[in-house]
Amino acid sequence: MKREYRAKLYLLIPIIFTGLSLLALIGAYEITEYFHQVGKDPFRYVLYWALIIISLCGVVSILVARRIVQPLERFLDRMERNRVFRASRRRRQAQEKSSVSQKRPLDEYQRMTQVFDQLSDILDVMEARELFPGIVGQSPAMRAVMAQVKSVADSEASVLLLGESGVGKELVARTIHDMSSRHEMPMVSINCAAIPEGLLESELFGHEKGAFTGAHARKLGKFELANKGTLFLDEIGDMPLAVQAKLLRVLQDKTFERVGGTQQIWSDIRIIAATNQNLPELMQQQQFREDLYYRLNVFQIALPPLRSRGGDAILLANHFLSLHGQEVSIDEGALDAIVRHSWPGNVRELANVMERAALLCDGVIRLEHLPSEVRRCAQIGSVAGEGESLENSPVQGGPDVVSVAAVKDVLPFKGSLDEHLARVEKDMIQRALKLSGGIQVRAASLLGIKDRSLWHRVKKHGITVQKTENSKK
């Protein structure tokens, strides 16, 4: 039976050069001993021996480098011809165009580092698409959310989703349910803000026949309908205090009674709650129970607004257009407006705008097919040349010139976009490293990126990684 031996480069290369070093020392010693015994000066012969060893090392290093670098160069050339890679490179260059280092010509090492950084991003995006086919987005902020979803999905922990209205909280809740062990059982949703206070208790817990006027038959509540599955409580911050107290009891005891009933009903459910409100602030105002907040807030996921998701707006716009089943494209002017708009209504607003534009256009969505508040954004930093006046624009400075100061007043951050994105990325990495005790593999998992990608970003931002005592245990 033949055994297969596999040599690892990081072991083989040190062994080769260590062996050559030992050979040089042993040879030099033997030459010196021999010529001392015969009474001659060994210096010249030791020098010859050194030249032989240096030449041998040079030949071996060239062969090893050739063996490693040639396949790597072929891979780099193939990657640079790849369409997906070129698109990723254009995005990265657009983000880093103000960087001083990018103005210098890249040497071979920098080129390789840049290519592998981009390849890491592409692999992260591909992994996100495979694991989360229902979520459209590849920005770092959304990949961090996907990593959190992946971490909590298969547990039984209650999840609290935070974020502005329209960011996709219900979609994330559905994804958590579909990835959990309860995916074969129902996920039942209820909007706590859409149901009057007098009916909300009945909707949640059900009621018996004759429990109140109009209760002509027994009705099962959401807790019974979601048994063995997941209950999604949307807009939990709008739930009345009286119902909050009853909900807390159900979460603690897993039992409840129908309105007008006396029978104790047991229900095995997982709770996912969502809100666009500031719950700690509501607690200070005595409008939300503190004990309920801590019961729900076992695992918190904050969903980013669309304006902080970079190029995801374009991906989402094309996704919504594809849902209409017709070939519709977006021209450069409309794309620019979509990217620049702050989208206060987030993904829901973008979906409505795309649906309206698809109905108005003749196969190509142009600037005039978008709402006026979106069209105005195309004028920031450019000349208003599409027949659109800056009269009603929040940016002042005349019809042909937009002042930098006015633009900075409109934008939701200070400094350039590149500086803002760099600050956000560095802050997220530092937070993840702190949560993971300085262990980069865990931090990369929290951020939804590969550990090699995290290593490059840590190096780029000059972040000092310190492991805590807890991480060593």
NORSULVEN-V260519 format. One record per pair of residues at least 6 apart in sequence whose ideal C-beta (glycine too) atoms are under 8 Angstrom apart, sorted by the first residue. I is the first residue (numbers start at 0). J is the second residue. Records with the same first field share a line. If there is no record, write none. Layout:
I: J, J
This chain:
8: 67
12: 63
15: 59, 63
16: 56, 59, 60
19: 52, 55, 56, 59
22: 52
23: 48, 49, 52
26: 48, 52
27: 45, 48, 49
30: 41, 44, 45, 48
31: 41, 45
33: 41
34: 40, 41, 44
35: 41
71: 111
75: 110, 111, 114
78: 84, 114, 118
79: 85, 88, 114
83: 121
84: 114, 117, 118, 121
87: 117, 120, 121
88: 117
90: 310
91: 113, 116, 117, 120
92: 101
94: 416, 417, 420
95: 101, 417
96: 417
97: 415, 417, 418
98: 417
105: 113
112: 455
115: 451, 455
116: 452, 455
119: 448, 449, 451, 452, 455
120: 452
122: 449
123: 137, 142, 447, 448, 449, 452
124: 137, 142
127: 134, 136, 137, 141, 142, 145, 447
128: 137
130: 145, 149
131: 145, 148, 174
133: 170, 173, 174, 177
134: 141, 145, 167, 170, 171, 174
135: 311, 314, 315, 318
136: 142, 308, 311, 314, 315
137: 310, 311, 314
138: 303, 308, 309, 310, 311
139: 309, 424, 427, 446, 447, 448
140: 303, 307, 308, 309, 423, 427
141: 303, 308, 311
142: 446, 447, 448
143: 427, 445, 446, 447
144: 171, 300, 302, 303, 447
145: 447
146: 444, 445, 446, 447, 448
147: 298, 300, 445, 447
148: 171, 174, 175, 178, 300
149: 178, 447
150: 444, 445
151: 158, 175, 298, 300
152: 174, 175, 178, 179
153: 178, 179, 180
154: 179, 298
155: 269
156: 297, 298
157: 250, 269, 270, 271, 272, 294, 295, 296, 297, 298
158: 172, 175, 270, 271, 272, 297, 298, 299, 300
159: 235, 272, 273, 274, 295, 296, 297, 298, 299, 300
160: 168, 171, 172, 271, 272, 273, 274, 300, 302
161: 273, 274, 275, 299, 300, 301, 302
162: 168, 273, 275, 301, 302, 303, 304
163: 275, 302, 304, 343, 345
164: 275, 344, 345, 347
165: 305, 344, 345, 346, 347, 348
166: 302, 303, 304, 305, 345, 346
167: 302, 345, 346
168: 233, 273, 302
169: 188, 231, 233, 273
171: 300, 302
172: 186, 188, 229, 231, 271, 273
173: 186, 231
175: 229, 271
176: 182, 186, 228, 229, 231, 269, 271
179: 229, 269
181: 227, 228, 229, 269
184: 225, 226, 227, 228, 229
185: 224, 225, 228, 229
186: 225, 228, 229, 230, 231
187: 221, 224, 225, 228, 229, 230, 231
188: 230, 231, 233
189: 202, 203, 221, 230, 231, 232, 233
190: 233, 234
191: 199, 232, 233, 234, 235, 237, 238, 242
192: 233, 234, 237
193: 234
194: 202
196: 239, 241, 242
199: 238, 239, 242
200: 241, 242, 245, 258
201: 210, 211, 214, 218, 220, 258
202: 220, 221
203: 220, 221, 222, 242, 245, 246
204: 220, 222, 245, 249, 255, 256, 257, 258
205: 217, 218, 219, 220, 222, 223, 257, 258
206: 214, 217, 218, 220, 257, 258, 259, 260
207: 214, 217, 257, 258, 259, 260
208: 214, 215, 216, 217, 259
209: 259
210: 257, 258, 259, 260
211: 258, 259
214: 258, 259
217: 257
220: 255, 257
221: 230
222: 230, 249, 255, 264, 266, 268
223: 264, 266
225: 266, 268
226: 266, 267, 268
227: 267, 268
228: 268, 269
229: 268, 269, 270, 271
230: 268, 269, 270, 271
231: 271, 272, 273
232: 238, 270, 271, 272, 273
233: 272, 273
234: 273, 274, 275
235: 272, 273, 274, 295
236: 274, 275, 276, 278, 281, 287
237: 274, 276
238: 246
240: 286, 287, 288
243: 287, 288, 291
244: 288
245: 255
246: 291
247: 288, 290, 291, 294
248: 255
249: 255, 266
250: 270, 291, 294, 295
251: 294
253: 265, 266, 267
254: 263, 264, 265, 266
255: 263, 264, 266
256: 262, 263, 264
257: 264
270: 295
272: 295
278: 287, 292, 296
279: 292
281: 287
282: 288, 289, 292
304: 342, 345
305: 311, 312, 315, 342, 345, 346, 349
306: 340, 341, 342, 411
307: 423
309: 420
310: 338
312: 337, 338, 340, 342, 349
313: 329, 334, 337, 338
315: 346, 349, 350
316: 329, 337, 349, 353
317: 329
319: 349, 350, 353, 354
320: 327, 329, 353, 357, 364
323: 354, 357
325: 357
326: 362
327: 357, 360, 362, 363, 364
328: 362, 363, 364
329: 337, 363, 364
330: 363, 364, 365, 366
332: 365, 366, 377, 385
333: 356, 364, 365, 366, 368, 369
335: 377, 381
336: 366, 369, 373, 374, 376, 377
337: 349, 369, 373
339: 376, 377, 379
340: 372, 373, 376
341: 376, 411
342: 348, 349
344: 351
352: 369, 370, 373
353: 364
355: 368, 370
356: 364, 368, 369
357: 364
359: 368
360: 368
366: 374, 377, 385, 387
367: 374, 385, 386
371: 391
374: 385, 387
375: 387, 389, 391, 392, 393, 394
377: 385, 387
378: 387, 389, 392, 394, 401
379: 394, 401, 406, 409, 410
380: 401, 406
381: 401
382: 399
383: 389, 392, 398, 399
388: 398
389: 395, 396, 397, 398, 401
393: 408, 409
394: 401, 402, 405, 406, 409
395: 402, 405
396: 402, 405
407: 413
412: 419
413: 419
421: 460
424: 456, 460
425: 460, 462
427: 446
428: 442, 446, 453, 456, 457, 460, 462
429: 462
431: 442, 443, 445, 446
432: 439, 442, 457, 462, 464
434: 441, 442, 445
435: 441, 442, 445, 470
436: 466, 467, 469, 470
437: 464, 465, 466, 467, 470
438: 466, 470
439: 450, 453, 454, 457, 464
440: 450
442: 453
443: 449, 450, 452, 453
446: 453
448: 456
457: 464
